[in-house]
Structures are given as structure tokens and as C-alpha cells.
Amino acid sequence: MMLKSTLSLTLLLSSQILHADQLTQLIDLYRADGITQFNDRHEISTTNRAAIVREANISHCGSCLACHSRAESGSFDEHQVNIPGFGRWDD
């Protein structure tokens, strides 16, 4: 699943055509294995992850839009992350 979703993302980005329905499908692929993807892309402990899910009132860590407000447009810039209940991400 991870290879398929990574390949899909690569193809979409390389063609520079990001249609909303394609991006939604891609996000759904990542949700399917959301915890694995989340752990691979985020530096966060299991305890903190559980607290964020609870405090942000989101269903799971694959809910990209909960923190990445521009995810639908393909932007996952770490400087635009706002974690509900915790505030803006600051490295």
C-alpha cells in the first residue's frame, strides 16, 4: 500500500496536475495505513500522538486536514501546521 500511494503522489506531483478528486483519493490511500504513514513522517511519541488525537477531537492520525489546513491543495509545509488544542508547530 505504501509503495502504491508513494508512486501515486510522485506521479501527481511530477505531472503538476493536482485535481481535487485525485488528491482526495491519494489522501484516502494514506488514511488506509495512516498510523504507519504518520509515524514515518512525524517525529512524535505514541503518548503524544494519543493526546493530540484526543485533544484535537479527530478520529485518527490519518486525518491530515486536522493539522495541515492546506492538505487539500497538496501543501504539507511544516511551517503551516496548526495542531488543534496545541497551536502552531514550532521546530
C-alpha positions in Angstrom: 0.0 0.0 0.0 2.8 2.4 0.9 4.6 1.9 -2.4 1.3 2.4 -4.4 0.5 5.7 -2.5 4.0 7.0 -2.8 4.1 6.2 -6.5 0.7 7.9 -7.0 2.0 11.0 -5.1 5.1 11.1 -7.3 3.1 10.8 -10.5 0.7 13.5 -9.5 3.5 15.9 -8.4 5.6 15.2 -11.5 2.7 15.9 -13.8 1.9 19.1 -11.8 -1.8 18.3 -12.1 -3.4 18.1 -8.8 -7.2 17.7 -9.2 -9.2 17.8 -6.0 -10.7 14.3 -6.6 -7.2 12.8 -7.3 -5.8 14.4 -4.1 -8.8 13.2 -2.1 -8.2 9.6 -3.4 -4.5 9.9 -2.5 -5.3 11.2 1.0 -7.6 8.2 1.4 -4.8 5.8 0.4 -2.7 7.4 3.2 -5.5 7.1 5.7 -5.7 3.4 4.9 -2.4 2.9 6.6 -2.5 6.2 8.4 -0.6 5.2 11.6 2.3 3.8 9.6 2.4 6.9 7.4 2.0 9.2 10.4 4.9 7.5 12.3 7.1 7.6 9.2 6.6 11.3 8.6 6.2 12.8 12.1 8.6 12.8 15.0 6.1 12.2 17.8 5.8 9.7 20.7 2.9 7.3 21.0 1.8 9.1 24.1 1.9 12.5 22.5 0.1 11.1 19.4 -2.7 9.8 21.6 -3.0 13.1 23.4 -3.2 15.1 20.1 -5.9 12.8 18.7 -7.9 13.1 21.9 -7.4 16.9 22.4 -7.9 17.8 18.7 -11.1 15.7 18.6 -10.1 13.9 15.4 -10.8 10.3 14.6 -7.3 9.2 13.8 -3.8 10.4 12.8 -4.7 9.9 9.1 -6.9 13.0 9.3 -4.4 15.2 7.6 -6.7 18.2 7.4 -7.0 18.4 11.2 -3.5 19.9 11.4 -2.5 20.6 7.7 -5.1 23.2 6.7 -3.8 23.3 3.1 -3.6 19.5 2.7 -6.4 19.5 0.1 -4.2 21.7 -2.2 -1.2 19.4 -1.7 0.6 21.6 0.8 2.0 19.8 3.9 4.5 22.6 4.7 5.6 22.2 8.3 5.5 25.9 8.8 1.8 25.9 8.2 0.9 23.2 10.7 -1.6 24.2 13.4 -2.3 21.4 15.9 -5.8 21.8 17.4 -5.6 22.2 21.1 -1.8 22.7 20.9 -1.3 25.6 18.5 1.2 26.1 15.6 4.0 23.7 15.1 7.4 25.2 16.0 10.5 23.3 15.3 
